[in-house]
Amino acid sequence: MTAIWLSLAAVVLLSCDAAPGATPSNADYAGARARLLAELRAGGIRDARVLSAIERVPRHELVRAEDLRFAYDNRPLPIGGGQTISQPTVVAMMTELLELDGSERVLEIGTGSGYQAAVLSLLAKEVYSVELLPELATKAKGSLQRLGYDNVQVRAGDGFFGWPEAAPFDAIIVTAAAPRVPEKLVAQLAEGGTLVMPRGEGGEETLIRLRKRAGKLETERIAAVAFVPMRGAILTPTPGR
Ligand code: SAH
């Protein structure tokens, strides 16, 4: 008798684990979103426009089905191809650093799931986003279209080269870490523009903000962060280095 009860209990536990309402209700998301917003505020995110954009973007539409119940957790989640959807705090911090007023043309390197691009689309005029992995680019493009973010353009390619036909950009955000700022991105940054990226390698990166003022570059170090590495041409050593 005891054995039967034990195995029944095991079945119940297993089914709770496997099921957790694979599709949580909207009401569940509302609570989770409110908690995330509270966490971002407590973590020092002050810009009301950024907070409102994060509140509006349905992160649950951009994560894998098996991660739905974690969709509003303040952490990165896997999206396939060894890549991740960024942590909301990091998205908020980087977006805040761009100080967008709604008039800008923004370039993002590293579309991933499209989450950061969706947040940017609510705060800028036009968003151009480049993703190295074609399957992620296709998926993100589809998600962004389906969700109605029609001021975002996504293309597959190596973001090291930027998006020259659409340059100059008022803001550039790189969401993968690189040991140096790709020169072509600096060249595609408009006068008065701002570039934000994690600089460094090996999981020890510094978030930097670079501003182009009167043709000169000003660099600020903001915070220690950990990012997935940028790949592609950035890894080819520059002659003379
Ligand atoms: N911004 C994304 C998360 C980015 S993770 C989001 O909100 O979901 C970093 C992404 O950068 C990955 O998708 C990775 O494939 C991409 N990436 C890496 N190197 C790249 C390069 N050279 N050009 C464009 N994308 C790159």
Boltz pocket constraint, residues with backbone or C-beta under 6 A from the ligand:
constraints:
  - pocket:
      binder: B
      contacts: [[A, 83], [A, 84], [A, 85], [A, 86], [A, 109], [A, 110], [A, 111], [A, 112], [A, 113], [A, 114], [A, 115], [A, 116], [A, 117], [A, 130], [A, 131], [A, 132], [A, 133], [A, 136], [A, 157], [A, 158], [A, 159], [A, 160], [A, 175], [A, 176], [A, 228], [A, 229], [A, 230], [A, 231], [A, 232], [A, 233]]
      max_distance: 6.0
